[in-house]
Amino acid sequence: MSSIPENKRILVIDDNRAIHEDFRKVLTDSGADAGMDAAEEALFGDTAESRPKRATFNLDYASQGLEGVEKIQQARVAGTPYAMAFVDVRMPPGIDGIETTVKIWEVAPDTQIVICTAYSDYSWDEMVGKVGYSDRLVLLKKPFDNVEVLQLACALTEKWRLAQEAKLKLDQLERMVAARTAELRNSMELLQQSVTNYKRTEQRLRRSEERFRLITENAADLIIVVDGTGRPQYLSPSVVHTLGYAAEELLRGSLFSLVHPEDRSVTVDALKSALRQSTDQVLEYRLQHKQGYWRKFEAHASIVRESDAAAGNLVLVSRDITERDRAEKENFRLAIQLQRAGDSGNLGVMAAAIATELEPLLEAVRDKVRFAEDAARQLQPLLRADKELLAAATANKLTPELLAKVTAADRSTDVEYFATEVPKALAECQANIERIADILAGIQADAPA
């Protein structure tokens, strides 16, 4: 069903009122032909009901071009536009039909125009030169045939209706496209926001992973992730450094196989309890170094479960307390000796016992300090050469001699060795000093008041 109703409104613009009457007879059903209808019925037997109903139109008239333009403009403003107009070419003394057509299209561009012209009027090329090529313009040569007029009226009013319907559908389509475009734009904005949030989350995750990697790879404590069977899932580099095994060796076996037999059952029970109860556990156990000796660790065990996994993994953060345990035992043994020496009043024995305990530690401290001093002396020439090189580079005064000097100093100094061994020596020196402090603190605590 059409959304645009028929528009049978036609304007006839002609300065000859007889022409107005001719158009009225052809295009309207005024009842003036009732006598003719009766005659046809008597002669041929046709009735009005048996003949097709003739199309009728609503006609208005104008005698001059400007008058016609004004009526078309008023009708358009009133919302009752004309679908088409029959326009005569010659309408003295006013503007002619071609100029009238141009002005009509200025106020109502969709109006269909039929130019009524004689052979002596404008040629087709002259008309095109003034109004241009248009599918809204049709020529009707005078004298015209009634059927031809009726046919043009039917065709052009329907063409006007179809054009309006197409325009309406185009407007609806444009609104639909605009709405869908707005929806698509909103969807794109939401998608862009989601992508941005995802990238931010990914960056935060990457930074978290980087921080975790830095912590685990540089931590002195052993960080081990094991499953319920004790098989390692992750090992920090400190595990390999402390126990002497290659990572591949540890990942192939079970961590429980490295636990001291005397500690194994207690360790397994504690870890199973952590898995069952999802509670943190603190335990001590001994692990065997690849070279065969044992090292003692204090461990904190925590359960970690994936969101969609029933079973979990254990994270063990273990600190090497071998030296601390040894120092505590030695302090206890020294305290016993001091107690015995004090009871017997033999101060010489007491002093000898103290010296026996402290001398190895002091000698180790002296050795490490000498090593650090020697490393500093060997590094001084390289540091001075680097300082000269930096000053020359800043002043843009680099010379081949200076570069050769720096290169020679660099080759004569094992920087990588010192960079690795000096921190180790200082750490061992610090550990020995702490042991000496512990021994002295134990002596003070056990001394009689």
C-alpha positions in Angstrom: 0.0 0.0 0.0 1.4 3.4 -1.0 2.5 5.7 1.8 2.0 8.8 -0.4 -1.7 9.5 -1.5 -2.6 10.4 -5.0 -2.2 14.1 -5.9 -4.6 15.2 -8.7 -4.0 18.9 -8.3 -3.0 20.5 -11.6 -2.5 24.2 -12.4 -3.2 25.5 -15.9 -1.3 28.7 -16.8 -2.5 30.2 -20.0 -3.7 33.7 -20.9 -6.5 32.3 -23.0 -9.6 31.4 -20.9 -11.0 29.2 -23.7 -8.0 27.0 -23.1 -8.9 26.8 -19.5 -12.3 25.5 -20.5 -10.7 22.9 -22.8 -8.6 21.5 -20.0 -11.6 21.4 -17.7 -13.6 19.4 -20.1 -10.8 16.9 -20.7 -9.5 16.5 -17.1 -12.7 16.9 -14.9 -15.9 15.0 -14.7 -18.3 18.0 -14.6 -21.5 16.2 -15.8 -21.6 18.2 -19.0 -21.4 15.0 -21.1 -24.6 13.5 -19.6 -26.4 14.0 -22.9 -23.6 12.3 -24.9 -23.6 9.4 -22.5 -27.3 8.9 -23.1 -26.9 9.0 -26.8 -24.1 6.5 -26.7 -26.2 4.2 -24.5 -29.1 4.4 -27.1 -26.9 3.8 -30.1 -24.4 1.3 -28.8 -26.0 -0.2 -25.8 -23.2 1.0 -23.5 -24.1 2.1 -20.0 -22.1 4.4 -17.8 -21.5 1.5 -15.4 -20.0 -0.7 -18.1 -17.5 1.9 -19.3 -14.2 2.4 -17.3 -14.4 5.3 -14.9 -12.6 8.3 -16.3 -9.8 9.8 -14.2 -10.6 13.3 -12.9 -8.3 16.0 -11.6 -8.6 19.1 -9.5 -7.8 22.1 -11.7 -6.8 25.6 -10.8 -6.1 28.4 -13.4 -3.8 31.3 -13.8 -3.7 33.8 -16.7 -0.1 35.0 -16.3 3.2 33.4 -15.4 3.9 35.3 -12.2 0.3 34.6 -11.0 0.9 30.9 -11.6 4.2 31.0 -9.7 2.5 32.8 -6.8 -0.2 30.1 -6.6 2.3 27.3 -6.7 4.2 28.9 -3.9 1.1 29.5 -1.8 -0.1 25.9 -2.3 3.3 24.6 -1.2 3.3 26.7 1.9 -0.3 25.5 2.7 0.8 21.8 2.4 -1.4 21.2 -0.7 1.2 21.3 -3.5 0.4 21.0 -7.2 1.6 17.8 -8.8 2.0 19.4 -12.3 1.3 22.4 -14.4 0.3 23.0 -18.0 2.2 26.1 -19.0 1.6 28.0 -22.3 4.7 29.5 -23.9 3.2 32.8 -25.1 1.5 34.8 -22.4 1.8 38.5 -23.2 2.3 41.0 -21.7 3.9 39.0 -18.8 6.8 36.6 -18.7 6.7 33.6 -21.1 6.3 29.9 -20.2 10.0 29.2 -20.2 10.7 31.9 -17.6 7.7 30.8 -15.7 9.0 27.3 -15.6 12.4 28.5 -14.2 10.7 30.5 -11.4 8.3 27.6 -10.6 11.3 25.3 -10.1 12.9 27.8 -7.8 10.0 27.6 -5.4 8.8 24.0 -6.1 11.6 22.0 -7.8 9.6 18.7 -7.9 6.7 20.2 -9.9 6.1 18.3 -13.2 5.8 20.8 -16.1 4.1 20.4 -19.6 5.1 23.2 -21.9 2.3 23.9 -24.5 3.9 25.3 -27.6 3.3 25.7 -31.3 5.9 25.0 -34.0 6.7 28.7 -34.4 7.6 29.1 -30.7 10.9 28.1 -29.0 12.9 25.3 -30.4 14.0 22.4 -28.2 17.6 23.6 -28.1 16.5 27.1 -27.1 14.4 25.6 -24.2 17.3 23.4 -23.1 19.5 26.4 -23.2 17.3 28.2 -20.7 16.0 25.5 -18.4 18.5 22.7 -19.0 17.8 19.0 -19.5 15.2 17.7 -17.0 13.0 14.7 -16.6 10.3 17.0 -15.1 9.8 18.8 -18.5 7.5 17.6 -21.3 6.6 19.4 -24.6 3.0 19.3 -25.8 2.6 20.6 -29.4 -0.5 22.6 -30.3 -3.1 21.8 -31.3 -3.1 19.0 -28.8 -5.2 15.8 -28.6 -7.5 15.3 -25.7 -6.3 11.7 -25.1 -2.7 13.0 -25.1 -3.5 15.6 -22.5 -5.3 13.0 -20.3 -2.5 10.6 -20.7 0.1 13.2 -19.7 -1.9 14.2 -16.6 -2.3 10.6 -15.5 1.4 9.8 -16.0 2.9 13.0 -14.6 0.8 13.1 -11.4 1.7 9.5 -10.8 5.3 10.3 -11.5 5.1 13.2 -8.9 3.6 10.8 -6.4 6.3 8.2 -6.9 9.0 10.8 -6.7 7.5 12.0 -3.3 7.3 8.4 -2.1 11.0 7.7 -3.2 12.0 10.9 -1.4 10.1 9.8 1.8 11.7 6.4 1.7 15.1 8.0 1.1 14.6 10.2 4.1 13.5 7.2 6.2 16.5 5.3 5.0 18.8 8.2 5.8 17.3 8.4 9.3 17.8 4.7 9.7 21.3 4.9 8.5 22.0 7.8 10.8 20.5 5.8 13.8 22.5 2.7 12.9 25.6 4.8 12.4 25.1 6.2 15.8 24.7 2.7 17.3 27.7 1.6 15.4 29.7 4.6 16.6 28.6 3.9 20.2 29.6 0.2 19.8 32.9 1.2 18.3 33.5 3.6 21.3 32.6 0.8 23.7 34.9 -1.5 21.8 37.7 1.0 21.8 37.2 1.6 25.5 37.3 -2.2 26.1 40.5 -2.5 24.0 42.0 0.4 25.9 41.1 -1.2 29.3 42.5 -4.5 28.0 45.7 -2.9 27.0 46.0 -1.2 30.4 45.3 -4.5 32.2 47.8 -6.2 30.0 50.4 -3.6 30.8 49.7 -3.9 34.5 50.0 -7.6 34.2 53.2 -7.3 32.3 54.6 -5.0 34.9 53.5 -7.4 37.7 55.1 -10.3 35.9 58.3 -8.3 35.4 58.4 -7.3 39.1 57.7 -11.0 40.1 60.5 -12.1 37.8 62.9 -9.6 39.2 62.0 -10.6 42.8 62.3 -14.3 42.2 65.4 -14.2 40.1 67.3 -12.0 42.5 65.9 -13.3 45.8 68.3 -15.1 48.1 65.5 -17.2 49.4 64.5 -20.4 47.6 61.1 -20.0 45.8 59.6 -23.4 44.8 56.2 -24.3 43.4 55.3 -27.9 43.8 52.1 -29.9 43.0 50.4 -32.4 45.3 52.9 -35.1 44.5 55.9 -32.9 45.4 57.0 -32.5 41.7 58.4 -29.0 41.1 56.5 -26.7 38.8 58.7 -23.7 39.2 62.2 -23.1 40.6 63.8 -19.7 41.3 67.5 -19.4 40.2 68.5 -19.3 43.9 67.5 -23.0 44.2 70.0 -24.1 41.6 72.7 -21.9 43.1 72.1 -23.1 46.7 71.6 -26.9 46.0 74.0 -27.3 43.1 71.6 -29.2 40.9 70.7 -28.2 37.3 67.2 -27.0 36.9 66.4 -30.0 34.6 67.5 -32.5 37.3 65.2 -30.9 39.9 62.2 -30.7 37.6 62.4 -34.3 36.6 62.2 -35.7 40.2 60.3 -35.1 43.4 61.4 -32.5 45.9 60.6 -35.0 48.7 63.5 -37.2 47.5 65.9 -34.4 48.6 64.5 -34.0 52.1 66.5 -35.6 54.9 65.0 -39.0 55.9 64.5 -37.8 59.5 62.6 -34.8 58.3 60.7 -36.4 55.4 57.5 -37.6 57.2 57.0 -34.4 59.1 57.6 -32.3 56.0 55.1 -34.4 53.9 52.5 -34.2 56.7 52.8 -30.4 56.9 52.5 -30.0 53.2 49.5 -32.3 53.0 47.9 -30.3 55.8 48.4 -27.1 53.8 46.8 -28.6 50.8 43.8 -30.0 52.7 43.1 -27.1 55.0 44.3 -24.3 52.7 46.3 -22.8 55.6 49.8 -21.6 55.6 52.4 -23.8 57.3 55.8 -23.0 58.8 58.3 -25.9 58.9 62.0 -26.7 59.0 63.7 -29.4 56.9 67.0 -30.3 55.6 67.8 -30.7 51.8 70.7 -32.5 50.4 73.2 -30.6 48.2 74.4 -32.3 45.0 77.8 -32.8 46.7 76.2 -34.8 49.4 76.1 -32.5 52.5 72.9 -31.2 54.1 71.6 -27.7 54.4 68.8 -26.7 56.8 65.9 -24.4 55.7 63.0 -22.6 57.3 60.0 -22.7 54.9 56.7 -20.9 54.6 54.2 -23.0 52.6 51.1 -21.4 51.0 48.4 -23.0 48.9 47.6 -21.4 45.5 44.6 -22.6 43.4 43.6 -21.6 39.9 39.9 -20.3 39.8 38.8 -23.3 37.8 41.0 -26.0 39.4 40.1 -28.1 42.4 43.7 -29.2 43.1 46.2 -26.5 44.0 49.9 -26.0 44.1 52.1 -25.2 47.0 54.4 -22.2 47.1 57.4 -22.8 49.3 59.6 -19.8 50.3 62.6 -21.3 52.1 65.4 -19.5 53.8 68.8 -21.1 54.4 69.3 -21.3 58.2 72.3 -23.7 58.1 74.8 -21.1 59.4 72.3 -19.8 61.9 71.6 -23.3 63.2 75.3 -24.0 63.4 76.0 -20.8 65.2 73.3 -21.5 67.7 74.7 -24.9 68.4 78.2 -23.5 68.7 77.0 -20.8 71.1 75.3 -23.4 73.2 78.4 -25.6 73.3 80.5 -22.5 74.1 78.1 -21.5 76.8 78.5 -25.0 78.4 82.3 -24.7 78.2 82.3 -21.2 79.7 80.0 -22.4 82.5 82.3 -25.3 83.2 85.3 -23.0 83.1 83.6 -20.5 85.4 82.7 -23.2 87.8 86.3 -24.5 88.0 87.7 -20.9 88.2 90.1 -21.7 85.3 90.1 -18.3 83.4 92.9 -19.5 81.1 90.8 -22.4 79.9 87.9 -19.9 79.3 90.1 -17.5 77.3 91.5 -20.4 75.2 88.0 -21.6 74.5 87.0 -18.1 73.3 90.1 -17.7 71.2 89.5 -21.1 69.7 86.0 -20.1 68.6 86.8 -16.6 67.4 90.2 -17.1 65.7 88.9 -18.9 62.5 86.2 -16.3 62.1 88.6 -13.4 62.6 91.0 -14.9 60.1 88.3 -15.3 57.5 87.3 -11.7 58.0 90.9 -10.6 57.5 91.2 -12.7 54.3 88.0 -11.2 52.8 89.1 -7.6 53.7 92.5 -8.2 52.1 90.8 -9.5 49.0 88.6 -6.5 48.8 91.5 -4.1 49.3 93.5 -5.9 46.6 90.5 -5.7 44.2 90.2 -1.9 44.9 93.9 -1.4 44.1 93.6 -3.3 40.8 90.5 -1.4 39.8 91.9 2.1 40.5 93.9 2.4 37.2 90.8 1.5 35.2 88.6 3.9 37.2 91.1 6.7 36.6 91.3 5.9 32.9 87.5 5.8 32.7 87.3 9.2 34.4 89.8 10.7 31.9 87.8 9.2 29.1 84.6 10.7 30.4 86.2 14.1 30.8 87.6 14.0 27.3 84.3 12.9 25.8 82.5 15.7 27.5 85.0 18.2 26.2 85.0 16.6 22.7 88.8 15.9 23.0 89.0 12.2 22.5 92.4 11.0 21.2 93.7 7.6 20.0 96.3 7.6 22.8 93.6 8.0 25.5 91.4 5.2 23.9 94.5 2.9 23.8 95.2 3.7 27.5 91.6 2.9 28.5 91.6 -0.3 26.4 94.8 -1.5 28.0 93.6 -0.8 31.5 90.3 -2.7 30.8 92.2 -5.7 29.4 94.5 -5.9 32.4 91.6 -5.8 34.9 89.1 -8.7 35.3 86.1 -6.5 36.0 83.5 -9.2 35.7 85.4 -11.4 38.2 85.6 -8.6 40.8 82.0 -7.6 40.2 80.9 -11.1 41.1 83.4 -12.0 43.8 83.8 -8.8 45.8 80.0 -8.7 46.8 80.3 -12.4 47.8 83.4 -11.7 49.9 81.8 -8.8 51.7 78.7 -10.9 52.3 80.8 -13.7 53.9 82.7 -11.1 55.9 79.4 -9.7 57.2 78.2 -13.2 58.1 81.4 -13.9 60.1 81.1 -10.6 61.9 77.5 -11.4 62.8 78.6 -14.8 64.1 81.3 -13.1 66.2 78.7 -10.7 67.6 76.4 -13.6 68.4 79.2 -15.4 70.3 80.1 -12.4 72.3 76.4 -11.7 73.0 76.1 -15.3 74.2 79.1 -14.9 76.5 77.7 -11.7 77.9 74.3 -13.2 78.5 75.8 -16.3 80.2 78.3 -14.4 82.3 77.6 -14.4 86.0 76.1 -11.2 87.4 
